[in-house]
């Protein structure tokens, strides 16, 4: 299955990246990028809309 948009999750959120580093968002709702086109990956910045 391939998603064409973000996954919304309740925050705060802590994500471990492939290289082992951890990034955190304290927002109450977080959009996680599934297409890897985001300039702010792993957070979605809606860049997928420009290249759909």
C-alpha positions in Angstrom: 0.0 0.0 0.0 1.3 3.4 -0.9 0.1 6.5 0.9 -0.1 9.9 -0.9 -0.3 12.0 2.2 0.8 12.4 5.8 -0.1 10.3 8.8 -1.6 12.5 11.6 -0.7 11.5 15.1 -1.4 13.0 18.6 1.7 14.7 20.0 4.1 15.2 21.5 6.0 12.9 19.2 9.5 11.5 19.3 10.8 9.8 16.1 14.0 7.7 15.8 15.5 8.2 12.3 17.4 5.6 10.3 20.7 6.9 11.4 19.7 6.5 15.1 19.2 10.2 15.8 16.0 11.3 17.5 13.8 14.2 16.6 10.9 15.6 18.7 7.9 17.7 18.2 5.9 19.1 21.1 2.9 20.0 19.0 -0.5 18.6 20.0 -0.9 17.0 16.5 1.9 16.1 14.2 1.9 15.2 10.5 4.5 12.6 9.6 5.6 12.5 6.0 5.1 9.2 4.2 6.4 10.2 0.7 9.9 11.5 1.9 9.5 14.6 -0.3 9.3 17.0 2.6 12.1 19.5 3.1 11.4 19.1 6.9 11.3 15.2 6.9 10.1 13.4 8.9 7.6 16.2 9.4 5.2 16.8 6.5 5.4 20.3 4.9 2.9 19.4 2.1 5.7 19.3 -0.5 4.0 16.1 -1.9 1.3 18.4 -3.4 3.8 20.2 -5.6 5.1 17.0 -7.2 2.0 14.7 -7.3 
